[in-house]
């Protein structure tokens, strides 16, 4: 089941990034990619990667979503179909990491609807 077509994703991202300073945003992305290629990440990058791998991320469940356009409004539009499919049985869901954060994140939405959410280590 596809909750959101790629065209919608691109539209939302385009709307969001049009508000940003394009030069700064582009430079930041290029610098991050360069650090990754040169295997010279910033300490903050390393910390987040280690937390992600060890399932020790802070998902900020007590904080409101910083950008309703990118997350909470989209999650609300997915909610009914998302929950209906999960209630049918085992379901694999793939989303970007930041869809899991904050009060409006998918983890909180699932918990508020009676689901138990647990990390699963992949082999």
Secondary structure as UniProt FT lines:
FT   HELIX           6..17
FT   TURN            18..19
FT   HELIX           22..37
FT   TURN            38..39
FT   HELIX           43..53
FT   TURN            54..55
FT   TURN            61..62
FT   TURN            68..71
FT   HELIX           72..86
FT   TURN            87..88
FT   HELIX           97..99
FT   TURN            103..104
FT   HELIX           106..112
FT   TURN            113..114
//
